Amino acid sequence: MEARLHELGVEVEEGTTDTDVHRLLIRTLSDRLNDSIESAAPEVVEDATPVVALPPKTPRPLIPNAAIWAHLANMAGPLSRSNLVKPALRGKENDVLMVLLTGWDLQITMTQALAKIHIIEGQPSASPELILGLIRREGHLAWPGGPDNCGIEQEDASDIRTLTGIVHAVRKDDPERIITMRFSVADAERAGLVVIKNGQPVALSTQNKPLPWQTYTEDLLWARAVSRMGRRNFSDVLLGLTYVPEELGFIDVPSVEVGQDPNYDPEMMPSKLAGLKERVMALNLTRRSELALAWKDLIDTRKLHALDLLRESEYEDADALIKAYERLAADDPPDPPCEADAAETEDKPVPAEGDTASGAEGLPFACEDPEQPSGQAVCPSAHQCRAAEVCLLAPF
């Protein structure tokens, strides 16, 4: 703080307490802002650099015209199918369109909107970085408080309840008033977000796994302080986007469309599904056959879907099942070659294009898809059956 005051040309007397230095810094920043409003000095723009680099605001209609609406709607479909968007938006074309429209209202880029705006139960919410960026873009001051401006302070190091997220702000139209907002672990405890055990905040899911309030306590304290400041003092800037995702539900929680089953369970991500398929095909024939029977029992009892129909919620169960047979296969000898005699193999012709190799030797079930491209055949019987990949995964 003293270094920052020195940069501003303010000398600090020897023996000044940290608290007084902090107050002097806040007052100096406020005075500089007040002077800049009167003289329109350009230096203030540098002090108000957004946390998120936002494009400058330009005049635009309050409601997108037909061409812009059609353009956003056309982009929503492909974006919703991208693996690079947040999981909560994948396959949700209408939610993606809502995010793009919110970004239009706020005059931010589409990628910023997709990354920093969350839809929780139909309510748009913003990351704390976006909230600060919008406030600063309007020329207001906002900065983290605490030692070294880290955004966190703790009055008593022995009491975790005093750990507090803190943010300061000054409105350009009211430069004499310094706004300070805090949110502490004690506040989180009163709100039922954490419980204090052995002097530490604890927040566990029903499966006894740590939740963000336990693993990222300081970040969430800071986020709550920022959203509280925006909600109470900058609602004209944020246009109602004053809640962070954690306040409306859970971070990146899947949204629910109107008329959709609240127990909606999306299909498994293609990358995860491909990984499971590769592991199934890597098993030897014996273990793969055993896995197929076990998987069929789970399908019959509705505890697991077929491989191509797996849901996101079933990944851990499918992963555990495959791991069990991978452990068994680790001690198994390798599969014998498909033919007992190598010379005999050389004498046998490779099936011609379009032929069906039914009941290929070494496979636990028949190949019945002659259209399978030969380049995709992946098994010891590849020279016999171009549909090997179909065969290997058919029971699943």
KOLTOR-396353 format. One record per atom (N, C-alpha, C): z, y, x. Coordinates in pm, whole numbers, plus 50000, padded with zeros to 5 digits. Each point is the difference from the previous one (the first is absolute). Example, Ala and Ser with C-alpha at 12.3 -4.5 7.8 and 13.67 -1.06 7.14 Angstrom:
# KOLTOR-396353
507804943151319;500005011949911;500005012050090;499285010549965;500065011950082;500735010949923;
# end
This chain:
# KOLTOR-396353
500004988050082;500005012049918;500005012550086;500764999750111;500025011650089;498625002250063;499314988950032;498665001350058;499045006449900;500144996349871;499145005849897;500285014949985;501275003950004;500355014249992;499455007550121;500054993750115;499465006450119;498505002549986;499294990049938;498585001849975;499745011749906;500925002349907;499855010949903;500465013450058;500494999950124;500445012250063;501405004249964;500834990749957;501395002949960;500924993950104;500885008150056;500954995050099;501284995549932;500544989050048;501244994449944;501135002950096;501085006049946;501145003350084;500724987450045;500545000450119;500734988650054;501244997449917;500254987349971;501174996249921;499724999149852;498775002949956;499664999149858;500024985449956;500634997149888;500114986249952;498654995349947;499854986849992;498764994349949;499735004549857;501075001149921;499825004349861;499455014249994;500555008950084;499525013750000;498575000950053;499684991650098;498624999850051;499044995749891;500424989949923;499174995149891;499785011049896;501075006949964;499875010849901;499115011350053;500125003050129;499185010550060;498524996249996;499714987250024;498614995449997;499435001249860;500774995749900;499535000949861;499755014549962;500955008950035;499855014149966;498795006250071;499794996250125;498865005450075;498684995849936;499914987049963;498784995249935;499765007149869;501085002049924;499885007149872;499515014350021;500575006850101;499585013950028;498545000550043;499604990650082;498614999950044;499054997949882;500414991149908;499174997849881;499925012749917;501135006949982;500015012449923;499095010550064;500075001250132;499135009650070;498544996349985;499714986950001;498614995849992;499425002949862;500834999149896;499525003149866;499615014649989;500795008650063;499735014349993;498815004150086;499844993750116;498945004150091;498824990550004;500114988749925;498934989849999;499684995250141;501034998450080;499804995750138;499504985550003;498964996850076;499444986450000;500894989650067;501015004550079;500834990350071;500734990649906;500285004449879;500784991949907;499254987349964;498685000250001;499234988149966;500334988750097;500215003550129;500344989850096;501374994049972;500955008249958;501344994949970;499994991249876;498995001649915;499964992649874;498994988650004;499754994450118;499074988950012;500494988149917;499184994449909;500474989249914;500314987350077;500934992249948;500254986850057;498764991449983;499375000749883;498734993649975;498955011050007;498984998550084;498975010350014;499165000649873;500245009749918;499325001249872;498865009950010;498914997549928;498905009749999;500445012749926;499445011650034;500375012349930;499574999549855;500755007049915;499665000449858;498815009249978;499114995949912;498835008149963;499905000549849;499425010649943;499885000849854;499204988149946;500504993949896;499304989049935;500454999349855;499184994449911;500394999149858;501234991249982;500815003249902;501214992149975;499674985849958;498894998449929;499594986749954;498684996650068;499884988450065;498744996350064;498854999949900;498845005150041;498864999549910;499464985749991;499004998049917;499504986449974;499494993250126;499345007750087;499454994150121;501104995350094;501055008450015;501114996350089;500764988049942;500215000349868;500684988849935;499244986950025;498685000249980;499204987950020;500064995650146;499995009650091;500054996750142;501324993250035;501125005549952;501314993950028;500104986249936;499494998749878;500074987149930;499174989550073;498845004150053;499154990550073;500674995450130;500755008950062;500674996250125;501234991449976;500625001449883;501254992949974;499834984950006;498844995049951;499774985649999;499984994050139;499105004450088;499984994550136;501305001950076;500655011649982;501265002350070;501084990349955;500024996849871;501034990849948;499834985950053;498794996850049;499754986650054;500154999350152;500405011150059;500165000350146;501364994650041;500024992550109;501284995050054;500775010850073;499395011750019;500655010750074;500825009149910;499854999049867;500855008049911;501334993049983;501005007149950;501334994249981;499934988049906;500814989650024;499984988249913;500155003449853;500795010349968;500225003549861;498745005249931;498985004050076;498785005549942;498854990150001;500144988950070;498894990550010;499684994049864;498735000949964;499564994749872;500355008849882;500605011650023;500425009049892;499095012350000;498804998649947;499025010850005;500515012549930;500684998349886;500505011649927;501115007250077;500844992450070;501065006250079;499415007850117;498974994350064;499355007150110;499395013149949;499364999649882;499425012249942;501095010349973;501174995649953;501105009249974;500475006550130;500054992350108;500405005550130;498985010350047;498704996949984;498965009450042;500065012949918;500284998849870;500115012049917;501225008350039;501104993350033;501195007350046;499695007250131;499264993350089;499595006550124;499105012049974;499154999149897;499165011449962;500875011849958;501004997449917;500895010849954;500715006650118;500424991850098;500765005250113;499115005350111;498694997949989;499045004250102;500314993950137;500104986750000;500144992650124;498844990150009;499794994150117;498894990750016;500284986849927;498944992449977;500164987349928;500844990150081;499784999650130;500794990650081;501475003950003;500295013150002;501395004449995;500624996349865;499245001649894;500514996549867;500314985149992;499084991650049;500214985549993;501184995650087;500255007050110;501074996050091;501355005649960;500035012349942;501275007049980;500425001249854;499144996349905;500375000649859;500184985749950;501084997549930;500314986849946;500085001049847;499554989749931;500114999349855;501094989949966;501105004849949;501144991449966;500225000949850;499744988649931;500144999649854;499255011549934;498795002650047;499165010349942;500325014150042;501035001850085;500425013350043;499595002350145;499155010250027;499655002850139;501225004950078;500134995450122;501065004650088;499395002550137;500715007750083;499445003950129;500944996350113;499434997350116;500814997650118;500675013150043;501144999450070;500655012350045;499115008350092;499134993350079;499095007550087;499045008649918;499494994549890;499085007649916;500725011549931;501234997649953;500775010749937;500195011750096;500404997050124;500185010750098;498675006950033;498934992250011;498715005850030;499535009749893;500204996549873;499595008749890;500835012949999;501294998750026;500885011850002;499595009350113;499764994650118;499665008350115;498605006149988;499104992949934;498655005449984;500005012849918;500995001349911;500115012149918;500665011550076;500414997750124;500595010650080;501515000449998;500644990549933;501464999250001;500444993150128;501255002350038;500574993250117;500804987949954;499894989250074;500804988049974;500144992650130;501224996050034;500224993150126;501234991149990;500034989250078;501164991049997;501205006450066;501174997349944;501255004950058;500614989750093;501275002050030;500714990750087;499765002650146;500694992850087;499855001750146;498554997850042;499475009250080;498624999250050;498994999149886;500365005149883;499105000049885;499444986149970;500874989950007;499564986349975;500034996449852;500595008749916;500054997449857;501224992049957;500844996250095;501194991949971;501215006250068;501115000749928;501265004450058;501104990649956;501074999550076;501144991549965;501285007350040;500775003749900;501225007750023;501054992050073;500124987149964;501024991450061;499324987250045;499874998050130;499304988450053;500654986849961;501285000549962;500714987749962;499844996749852;499405009149922;499864997949856;498525000649964;499404988349971;498574999449970;499655007949875;500995002249914;499715007449877;499605014450026;500335005350118;499665013850033;498615001350063;499324988850023;498635000650050;499135006449892;499305010750036;499355008449899;498615004350045;499044999149908;498685006050020;500085014749961;499425009050083;500145014349976;498685007250029;499635009149912;498785007850016;500285014449961;499425009550073;500135014349971;498645005449957;500025010549920;498755006449956;500265014649968;498945007850010;500025014149960;498715002849925;500115004949877;498815003749924;499485013450049;498675001350008;499415012550047;500245011549904;500254997049870;500265010549904;501495002949985;500834993050077;501455002549998;500544997350140;499575007850100;500304996850140;501455001850039;500815006549918;501405002050035;500864987949968;499464990749922;500804988449957;499574987650078;500954993950066;499744987650073;500434988249913;499074991249971;500274988349915;500364988250091;501094993449969;500394988150074;500284988749902;499374988750022;500214988449913;500454988250083;500944992349945;500554988350069;500014988049906;499934988250061;500224987549926;500664990450096;501204995549965;500834992150092;500094985549955;500544991850090;500274986149965;501004999349885;500945009449997;500955000549888;499265002349868;498985008750002;499185002049879;499284987249962;499454993050100;499304987549973;500954989549944;501235000050049;500994990449950;500345003149855;500195012849968;500305003749861;498844996649906;498775000750052;498834996949918;499744984949989;500814992150069;499834985549994;498874994850086;499555008150096;498914995850087;500484991250114;501245002150044;500584992050107;501474997449968;500554990350070;501454998050001;500435000350148;501195004350024;500505000950137;500834987650032;499574992550101;500724988150044;500165000550151;501234998650044;500295000550144;499455012750065;500085011049925;499595012850054;498505002150009;499194991449932;498555001450004;499424999449859;498905007449974;499384999249867;499264986849984;500204993749887;499384987049973;499235000949868;498764995550003;499174999349879;499154987450012;500254990249913;499314987150007;499284997249868;498894992650011;499264995949882;500694988049937;499464995449887;500574988149934;499824987650087;499015000550092;499824988850094;500825002050128;500915009849997;500905002750113;499255005050123;498895007349978;499245005950110;500295014950006;500075005850122;500305014350013;498935008649932;500455010149927;499115009649936;499875012450088;499015008749973;499805011850085;501245008650017;500865001149898;501195008450016;500934994650108;499904987450033;500824994450107;499295001050135;498694997650001;499284999650127;499495013750045;499745009049905;499475013350034;500875010949935;501284999050022;500955008949933;499705014750029;499825003650127;499805014050035;498705005449940;498944992150003;498735004649944;500115002749850;500724991549929;500135001949856;500945011549966;501015002350082;500865011749980;499185012850015;499175000450103;499145011650023;499025001849883;499404988949954;499045000849890;500665005449874;501214995449971;500715004849881;500325014950011;500405004650118;500305014250019;498755008549979;498854995350052;498745007349984;499595000749853;500064988749930;499585000149860;500935008649914;501304999750032;500945008549926;499695014850022;499675003750124;499645013850029;498735004049925;498974991450003;498755003249932;500175001149850;500804991149942;500204999949855;500735012449953;500975004750079;500845011149956;499445013750037;499165000750103;499625013250050;498505002250016;499174989249992;498585001750023;499164992749896;500484999649878;499254993149895;498665006749973;499905013250026;498735006949979;498964995850101;500434995350116;499084995550105;499614985449978;500944991949960;499804985549993;499424995349868;499975008849898;499384996649872;500584987149941;501304998550009;500664988349943;500044987950090;499375000650117;499974988650093;501225000750091;501184999749941;501225003150075;500894987850024;499544988249963;500794988050026;499344991750110;500814994750088;499484990550099;499974986349935;499164990650049;499844987049934;501324992749977;500905000850097;501254992449989;500845004449880;499855012749956;500785004949888;499494994749866;498714996649995;499414995549875;500004984949987;500324993150104;500024985449994;500244994550137;499054992450047;500104994150134;498815004750080;500145001250132;498925005150083;498774991149986;498875006249961;498724993249984;500084988749899;500785001649894;500094989749897;498694999349923;499514988149967;498764999149924;500135007049865;499005008049964;500035006949873;499574990649889;500325003449877;499674991849884;499105008149908;498804994849971;499095007149914;500424998549855;499565009549916;500324999649858;499444987149940;500834993049924;499564987849936;500054987850091;500405001650123;500044988950094;501374993349997;499994986950020;501244992350003;500915005550110;501255003949966;500895005250103;500294989950110;499754987149974;500194989650102;498714997150076;499075009349994;498704998450067;500184996550147;499314989650041;500084995250138;498594999950057;499655009250091;498625000950047;499604987850083;498684997850009;499484989350083;500325002850147;500074989250077;500365001550141;498915007750075;500435008350094;499065007650081;499064990550073;498705003450008;499024991150065;500384996150143;500575009450076;500364996850137;501094989350007;500995000949910;501054989749996;499424986549958;499145000349897;499434987649949;499154993250107;499225007950074;499174994350106;500864993350107;501145006050031;500904994150099;500554986649955;500354998849872;500504987349947;498914989450004;498775003949963;498894990450002;499764994650141;500015008850098;499784995750138;501054989950044;501245002349959;501074990950040;499864986449931;499565000049874;499784987349930;498904992050069;498905006750034;498874993150062;500334995250142;500995006250064;500374996050136;500854987450003;500554995949887;500824987949996;499134987650020;500584989450055;499244987650011;499824993949861;499114990249991;499624994849869;501174994049924;500884993050071;501134993549933;500945010349940;500395010050081;500945010149950;499365008649891;498675002250013;499335008049898;500004992749866;499814986950005;500034992049876;501395000449937;501044998750084;501375000649948;500305013749940;499555010550070;500205013549948;499285001949867;498794994349988;499255001249876;500774993949883;500614988450023;500774993549893;501245008349963;500695005150102;501185008249973;499615012849926;498895005850041;499545012449935;499634997349854;499354988549975;499614996449863;501224998649911;501084994050054;501234998849921;500545013849962;499935009450092;500495013649972;499105007149898;498704997350008;499095005749899;500324994349862;500224986849994;500294993549871;501295005149939;500975003250084;501295005149948;500015015249992;498855006350023;499835014549989;500915007950094;500264994050114;500795007050102;499125007050103;498714996650000;499075005850095;498604999349940;499195010150026;498614999849956;499144992650103;498784996749959;499034994850096;499775010450109;499524995650116;499935008750117;499245012949971;498824999049938;499185011949974;500595008949892;501014995249927;500605007849891;501425004550032;500414998550124;501375003650036;500295014749970;501265002749962;500445013649973;500795005250121;500155013250004;500755006150111;501424994450009;500634997849884;501384995350000;500144985650050;498894992750011;500064986050039;499774997950151;499785010850072;499654998550142;501094992650077;501265004149982;501084993850078;500124985149970;499834996149872;500104985749965;498854992250062;498785005549991;498854993150058;500134999250152;500475010850061;500185000350144;501014989550045;501124998849927;501034990350035;499484985749985;499214997549895;499464986649977;499064996050113;499105008950038;499054996950109;500754998250132;501015008450023;500784998750124;500644986350011;500484994649888;500644986850003;499044989350051;498745000649956;499024990050045;499455003250138;500025012650038;499645003550138;501014994150098;501295000349963;501024994250089;499814984950011;499664993449888;499764985650005;498774996850084;498965008249985;498744997350071;500125002650149;501005007850041;500135003450142;500224987750087;500654989749944;500284987850077;498994989049976;498995002449915;499004989749969;498954999250109;499464988050023;498854998950093;498785006549938;499035004150082;498805006349944;499194990349916;499215005249906;499144991549917;498984992950087;499724987349969;498944992950074;498655005949964;498984997850085;498675004949965;499494993449874;499075006649935;499504994749872;499314986650019;499344997850113;499284987650024;500754992050107;500064986949983;500714991550095;499284999150133;498745001450000;499234998850122;499125012250017;500095006550117;499255012350021;498514997549994;499564988450051;498564997049999;499504998949856;500824993749916;499614998749860;499845013549935;500885009550043;499935013549946;498685006650038;499574997650125;498775006150045;498804994449924;500114987049960;498874993749929;499905004849856;501125004749944;499995004149860;499375013649986;499065001549909;499365013149983;500935009849930;499845012750036;500745010549931;499385001949863;500785001249892;499435001549867;499025011549996;498904997849931;498985010549987;500495010949907;499325011350006;500375011549917;499904996149853;501085002349927;500004997149857;500604986649965;500224991250102;500614987149971;501475001549965;500524990649922;501414999949965;500694989050076;501035003250072;500774989850072;501254997249922;499944990049913;501144997049914;500884989650065;501295002750002;500944990650059;499894999450151;499895011550067;499875000250145;501184993050064;499704991850103;501054992350066;501035009250064;501264996649984;501075007950059;500555010749908;499325002449888;500505009949904;500704992849886;501095005649948;500744993249894;499365001549863;498915007449990;499325001749871;498545003250028;499174998749896;498565000850019;499525014450008;498905001950078;499325012950005;498915000049893;500005009749911;499064999949889;499255013149984;499945008150106;499325012949990;498925000950107;498784995549968;498945000250100;499545014050036;500415010049922;499565013750026;500855006950106;501084993750041;500865006250099;499235002050130;499925012250053;499265002350125;500594991950115;499124994350082;500474991450108;500875007650100;499765013250014;500785007850095;501465001249963;500354997049874;501405001449956;500744986650002;499334989250042;500664987150003;500984999750116;501284997949969;501035000450104;500954988249983;499664988650060;500884988550001;499394989550093;500744989350034;499434989750089;498744993749944;499765001249869;498834993949938;498905010249975;500005010850078;499045010749975;498564995150010;499754990150089;498644995150015;499574991749880;500954995749916;499694991949885;499965008149870;500795010649996;500205006549871;500005015150015;499015006649944;499915014550011;500995006749906;500604992349909;500965005649906;501434997650045;500214998650132;501314995950050;501105009749958;499735013250006;501055009549966;500414998649854;499034997849911;500294997749858;500854987649986;499634989350074;500764987549992;501445001850043;500185006950112;501355001450057;500935007749908;499475009349923;500865008649918;499954996349851;499154990749963;499804996849859;501294996949924;500934991750055;501194996549921;500975011449980;499825010950074;500995010649996;499635010749900;
# end
